[in-house]
Amino acid sequence: MLIQPIKILLLTTSLMLTANLNAAESVELTESEVPEWRTIKTLMFGDRPIRTGKESAITLSINPDIDDASTVPIRIDGLLNPKNKHFIKTLHLIVDQNPIPTAAVFELSPTDGNLHLATRLRIEKFTFVRAVAETSDGQLHMDYKWVAVKGGCSAPSGKNAGSDPLLGKMKVTFNKYRNSYKNENGEKVFRIPLEQPNVVKVQVRHPNESALAADLDAAVAPNFIQELTVGFADENVLSAQVNFSISDNPAFTFSFSPKREGDLSLTVKDTHENTFTQSISVVKANKAGRNR
């Protein structure tokens, strides 16, 4: 089986930075001076300029009142003008001081509408968390936040995944829907307004085991999600390469602006070669009143 380039990058980055993991226990360095970030930036983006501050087309939001390093909610929003012909096509989620700094790489499409992504992270050491977006015209944009919690990757996880009969079960919700029902095949159908942004949340039942967890059975390889793919009709909505920097029972929230009825398909793959799938049908909601 061929190893995907992004997986090579994740492993290479992890190995190169292992010796430096204790470098940033305080925020004495500015974000651009952190040695781990300098290495990551060179590996991933070379000498390409990255827009920040008021020039950036994205914002990263993290609640400063965090009390659990194993589940840190984050949200990334795009600031591109809706009339702009360009869109955010790739989003890199980077945690400078984590064992694998590249927590996730999302590939997006215009179907998403303007960027909106949310998930939950494990944070191992005091660190800068960064979102770096690439637009369809090749520009790079970044926002970052300092996060002062630690121990999230090495925290006890309970036990290895074992044979959970509900492993991989997905829960899907839409923020704008009139109602939902099950069709003749027992599949769930959502009635939603078309041609306007919907926010979809996908949560997967999965331990997403950290390789650093204090109570992990060393004789069993950790099992964590490494791929997520979301499609609609014949289009790719979102795909992601992720690892154990994402919290257990991973949740992903994203924008979705369907122009027609169809099936939203979800595929999740983990490191134990399990593949989980689910399909959700989307139909047009009536403008007036509730559908029945």
KOLDO-944231 format. One line per 4 residues: for each residue x, y, z of C-alpha. Coordinates in Angstrom, 3 decimals, decimal comma. Example, Ala and Ser with C-alpha at 12.3 -4.5 7.8 and 13.67 -1.06 7.14 Angstrom:
<sites>
12,300 -4,500 7,800; 13,670 -1,060 7,140
</sites>
This chain:
<sites>
0,000 0,000 0,000; 1,410 3,399 -0,975; 1,961 5,886 1,829; 0,351 9,203 1,053
2,659 12,251 0,913; 0,857 13,972 3,758; 1,514 10,988 6,049; 5,217 11,150 5,213
5,157 14,849 6,069; 3,457 14,199 9,415; 6,011 11,544 10,367; 9,000 13,576 9,167
7,830 16,667 11,030; 7,345 14,656 14,220; 10,823 13,116 14,086; 12,581 16,387 13,323
10,922 18,203 16,196; 11,179 15,598 18,959; 14,356 17,155 20,386; 12,740 20,573 20,657
9,470 19,761 22,425; 10,444 21,546 25,633; 11,337 24,837 23,967; 8,123 26,811 24,418
6,732 26,330 27,917; 6,143 30,087 28,099; 5,050 32,746 25,670; 8,319 34,669 25,929
8,953 34,157 22,219; 6,800 35,865 19,626; 4,846 33,464 17,436; 7,268 33,900 14,519
10,318 33,145 16,699; 9,197 29,706 17,900; 11,825 27,300 16,479; 9,297 24,525 15,907
7,169 26,843 13,786; 10,188 27,942 11,752; 10,921 24,305 10,927; 7,288 23,518 10,138
6,939 26,620 7,970; 10,027 25,729 5,939; 8,921 22,119 5,464; 5,351 22,912 4,514
5,404 26,327 2,887; 9,013 27,119 2,016; 9,662 30,845 1,734; 6,148 31,715 0,576
4,714 34,827 2,283; 1,887 34,248 4,781; -0,638 37,008 5,442; -1,510 37,612 9,089
-3,406 40,169 11,179; -5,743 42,454 9,256; -4,451 41,080 5,949; -5,483 37,519 6,804
-8,618 35,995 5,275; -9,284 33,706 8,274; -9,839 33,942 12,020; -9,070 31,304 14,642
-11,181 31,307 17,813; -10,264 29,442 21,018; -11,957 29,950 24,379; -9,255 31,264 26,764
-10,940 29,596 29,764; -9,798 26,050 29,055; -9,658 23,486 31,845; -9,209 20,232 29,915
-6,175 19,884 27,637; -7,601 16,727 26,072; -10,597 18,504 24,547; -9,911 22,077 23,447
-12,653 23,451 21,162; -11,470 25,573 18,243; -13,213 27,304 15,340; -11,909 28,733 12,072
-13,939 31,176 9,979; -13,221 32,619 6,554; -13,366 36,338 5,857; -13,404 36,291 2,063
-16,011 38,437 0,375; -18,785 36,135 -0,912; -18,445 37,849 -4,309; -14,760 36,888 -4,482
-14,192 34,303 -7,205; -11,504 32,631 -5,116; -12,151 30,295 -2,188; -10,174 28,652 0,606
-9,117 25,298 -0,809; -6,781 23,973 1,918; -6,620 24,504 5,668; -3,692 23,360 7,810
-4,288 23,048 11,547; -0,946 23,208 13,376; -0,107 22,795 17,078; 3,536 23,843 17,435
4,381 21,750 20,515; 2,348 18,594 19,885; 4,163 15,312 19,119; 2,789 15,551 15,586
2,419 19,311 15,049; 0,249 18,960 11,936; -3,034 18,064 13,625; -5,108 18,141 10,426
-5,055 19,112 6,775; -8,466 19,853 5,256; -9,099 19,982 1,506; -12,177 22,076 0,756
-14,334 22,940 -2,230; -16,590 25,851 -3,251; -19,538 23,664 -2,171; -18,640 24,532 1,436
-19,604 28,179 1,069; -17,363 30,536 3,002; -15,073 28,693 5,372; -16,419 27,535 8,721
-14,689 24,671 10,508; -14,717 23,549 14,107; -13,255 20,613 15,997; -11,635 19,717 19,351
-7,902 19,288 19,983; -5,584 17,555 22,395; -2,827 19,927 23,555; 0,315 18,362 25,039
2,353 21,481 25,972; 1,853 25,238 26,216; 1,797 26,212 22,581; 0,692 28,374 19,717
-2,148 26,854 17,698; -2,259 27,987 14,078; -4,666 27,830 11,193; -2,989 28,339 7,810
-5,276 28,595 4,803; -4,411 28,513 1,118; -6,817 30,167 -1,305; -7,505 28,953 -4,819
-5,209 31,675 -6,210; -2,279 30,367 -4,143; -2,179 32,933 -1,324; -1,470 31,837 2,265
-3,336 33,300 5,252; -2,812 32,571 8,953; -4,287 33,256 12,362; -2,937 31,893 15,644
-3,674 31,755 19,343; -1,600 30,979 22,442; -3,007 28,075 24,490; -1,780 27,617 28,078
-2,790 24,042 28,900; -0,813 20,813 28,754; -1,014 17,058 29,131; -3,810 16,400 26,634
-1,979 13,824 24,509; -0,518 11,911 27,459; -3,718 11,956 29,562; -5,155 8,505 30,423
-7,694 7,449 27,822; -9,375 4,613 29,708; -8,257 1,652 27,615; -7,621 0,573 24,059
-10,608 0,623 21,719; -10,941 -3,136 21,720; -14,170 -4,436 20,177; -16,635 -1,609 20,783
-19,743 -2,662 18,804; -20,579 0,997 18,182; -17,100 1,926 16,967; -17,408 4,262 13,988
-21,078 5,132 14,539; -21,732 8,658 13,235; -24,162 11,320 14,352; -24,961 14,017 11,774
-26,870 17,241 12,434; -27,729 20,345 10,382; -28,251 23,756 11,955; -30,911 24,703 9,390
-33,513 22,034 8,780; -37,275 21,949 8,956; -37,442 18,346 10,061; -36,075 14,903 9,324
-37,558 11,475 8,707; -36,543 7,970 7,671; -37,222 6,751 4,154; -38,434 3,295 3,164
-34,902 1,914 3,551; -34,609 3,237 7,087; -32,124 5,934 6,052; -32,356 9,402 7,543
-33,495 12,272 5,325; -33,117 15,967 6,197; -35,322 18,690 4,753; -33,168 21,815 4,507
-33,225 25,128 2,597; -31,122 24,872 -0,560; -28,624 27,412 -1,922; -27,837 28,879 1,473
-25,221 28,032 4,076; -25,934 25,166 6,432; -23,644 24,180 9,270; -23,186 20,418 9,464
-21,766 18,641 12,504; -20,407 15,119 12,208; -19,420 13,260 15,380; -17,794 9,836 15,225
-17,797 7,354 18,088; -14,103 6,517 18,296; -11,450 6,668 21,057; -8,956 8,297 18,667
-6,242 6,870 20,868; -3,178 8,965 21,513; 0,149 7,194 21,102; 1,267 9,025 24,262
-1,666 8,073 26,514; -0,365 7,017 29,926; -2,611 3,956 30,162; -2,386 2,715 26,576
-1,485 -0,955 26,210; 1,959 -0,852 24,635; 1,358 -4,247 23,020; -1,497 -2,864 20,921
-0,965 -0,195 18,287; -3,022 2,938 19,021; -6,146 3,271 16,952; -6,975 6,750 15,718
-8,818 8,250 12,781; -6,573 9,272 9,907; -8,960 10,092 7,061; -12,336 11,795 6,746
-14,112 12,285 3,420; -17,412 14,080 2,831; -19,027 14,070 -0,585; -22,299 15,326 -2,027
-23,726 13,955 -5,269; -20,664 13,898 -7,575; -18,718 16,599 -5,691; -16,112 16,481 -2,946
-17,210 18,700 -0,063; -14,381 18,097 2,371; -11,537 15,671 2,940; -9,124 15,595 5,841
-5,935 13,903 6,985; -5,969 13,865 10,799; -4,271 12,124 13,732; -4,491 11,772 17,532
-4,146 15,530 18,055; -7,923 15,453 17,506; -9,850 14,588 20,687; -11,647 11,303 21,293
-15,085 10,881 19,701; -13,944 13,343 17,023; -16,399 16,041 15,998; -16,102 18,102 12,827
-18,335 21,056 12,011; -18,289 22,617 8,548; -20,312 24,826 6,232; -22,309 23,245 3,423
-24,340 25,031 0,741; -26,109 22,474 -1,468; -27,692 23,754 -4,669; -29,814 20,670 -5,251
-31,143 17,570 -3,542; -28,831 14,598 -3,135; -26,940 12,306 -0,771; -24,285 13,490 1,649
-21,794 10,624 1,961; -19,325 10,270 4,825; -16,319 7,960 5,016; -13,955 7,581 7,975
-10,813 5,417 8,058; -8,666 4,624 11,086; -5,177 3,224 11,671; -6,520 -0,299 12,309
-7,747 -0,363 8,696; -11,393 0,035 9,655; -13,620 1,947 7,231; -16,915 3,438 8,392
-19,504 4,931 6,049; -22,821 6,710 6,292; -25,131 8,372 3,796; -27,595 11,150 4,585
-30,213 12,264 2,063; -30,913 15,982 1,684; -34,181 17,247 0,169; -35,548 20,726 -0,330
-37,561 22,215 2,532; -40,731 24,144 1,823; -40,340 27,880 2,389; -43,552 28,259 4,336
-44,543 26,139 7,287; -43,058 22,849 8,356; -42,769 19,868 6,087; -44,561 16,719 7,014
</sites>
